[in-house]
Amino acid sequence: MRAWLAATAALMIVTAPSFLAEAASLGEGGSRGPWLARFSAFGGQCPKLCVEWFDGCNNCSCGRGRIDVCTQHICFGRRRARCLRWGF
């Protein structure tokens, strides 16, 4: 069973679109910045006073106008980026 799973996972990685392979390589070692720069519509920034941001794919928490941390889902379609929760 493990051999089948390993072979399937290797096939998925080899046949994945290039942007997914690049995104996977950016996820290691806390290199969150390049991921945000590539996939965030606002280049790692939130609107002022926004505390929870949706970038079109992932949910992010914001502080001081910057994205602090985001989920790292792989999305094939993008939706409209927007603030989900405002803070005052």
C-alpha positions as a Python dict, from the first residue, in 0.01 Angstrom:
ca = {
    (1, 'M'): (0, 0, 0),
    (2, 'R'): (278, 246, 87),
    (3, 'A'): (458, 184, -244),
    (4, 'W'): (138, 265, -433),
    (5, 'L'): (86, 583, -230),
    (6, 'A'): (447, 698, -281),
    (7, 'A'): (426, 634, -656),
    (8, 'T'): (95, 821, -678),
    (9, 'A'): (231, 1119, -483),
    (10, 'A'): (542, 1132, -703),
    (11, 'L'): (327, 1125, -1015),
    (12, 'M'): (113, 1409, -881),
    (13, 'I'): (419, 1623, -811),
    (14, 'V'): (577, 1553, -1149),
    (15, 'T'): (257, 1632, -1340),
    (16, 'A'): (154, 1935, -1133),
    (17, 'P'): (147, 2273, -1307),
    (18, 'S'): (470, 2469, -1261),
    (19, 'F'): (312, 2734, -1036),
    (20, 'L'): (210, 2463, -788),
    (21, 'A'): (560, 2321, -777),
    (22, 'E'): (697, 2671, -717),
    (23, 'A'): (441, 2735, -444),
    (24, 'A'): (527, 2408, -272),
    (25, 'S'): (896, 2498, -272),
    (26, 'L'): (819, 2835, -110),
    (27, 'G'): (633, 2680, 182),
    (28, 'E'): (935, 2540, 366),
    (29, 'G'): (1145, 2721, 624),
    (30, 'G'): (909, 3006, 702),
    (31, 'S'): (949, 3171, 364),
    (32, 'R'): (598, 3318, 376),
    (33, 'G'): (694, 3643, 202),
    (34, 'P'): (742, 3510, -154),
    (35, 'W'): (417, 3312, -125),
    (36, 'L'): (227, 3626, -31),
    (37, 'A'): (398, 3838, -294),
    (38, 'R'): (304, 3589, -565),
    (39, 'F'): (-49, 3497, -460),
    (40, 'S'): (-187, 3795, -268),
    (41, 'A'): (-376, 4052, -472),
    (42, 'F'): (-242, 4326, -246),
    (43, 'G'): (122, 4217, -219),
    (44, 'G'): (111, 4122, 148),
    (45, 'Q'): (-93, 4420, 269),
    (46, 'C'): (-444, 4451, 409),
    (47, 'P'): (-669, 4756, 401),
    (48, 'K'): (-629, 4973, 710),
    (49, 'L'): (-840, 4845, 1005),
    (50, 'C'): (-901, 4505, 841),
    (51, 'V'): (-828, 4220, 1084),
    (52, 'E'): (-937, 3922, 871),
    (53, 'W'): (-862, 3927, 499),
    (54, 'F'): (-966, 3695, 215),
    (55, 'D'): (-716, 3727, -73),
    (56, 'G'): (-929, 3543, -329),
    (57, 'C'): (-808, 3200, -219),
    (58, 'N'): (-684, 3203, 142),
    (59, 'N'): (-800, 3353, 471),
    (60, 'C'): (-544, 3575, 642),
    (61, 'S'): (-515, 3756, 972),
    (62, 'C'): (-393, 4114, 955),
    (63, 'G'): (-221, 4352, 1191),
    (64, 'R'): (-99, 4708, 1132),
    (65, 'G'): (-203, 4697, 767),
    (66, 'R'): (8, 4390, 688),
    (67, 'I'): (-80, 4024, 645),
    (68, 'D'): (43, 3829, 949),
    (69, 'V'): (-43, 3471, 857),
    (70, 'C'): (-259, 3296, 595),
    (71, 'T'): (-393, 2955, 519),
    (72, 'Q'): (-204, 2802, 228),
    (73, 'H'): (-471, 2637, 17),
    (74, 'I'): (-397, 2568, -346),
    (75, 'C'): (-676, 2727, -546),
    (76, 'F'): (-736, 2681, -915),
    (77, 'G'): (-992, 2962, -935),
    (78, 'R'): (-969, 3302, -770),
    (79, 'R'): (-1256, 3497, -619),
    (80, 'R'): (-1284, 3864, -530),
    (81, 'A'): (-1043, 3969, -253),
    (82, 'R'): (-1216, 4141, 41),
    (83, 'C'): (-1200, 4217, 410),
    (84, 'L'): (-1400, 3964, 611),
    (85, 'R'): (-1381, 4140, 949),
    (86, 'W'): (-1304, 4499, 1042),
    (87, 'G'): (-1152, 4610, 1372),
    (88, 'F'): (-1151, 4954, 1531),
}
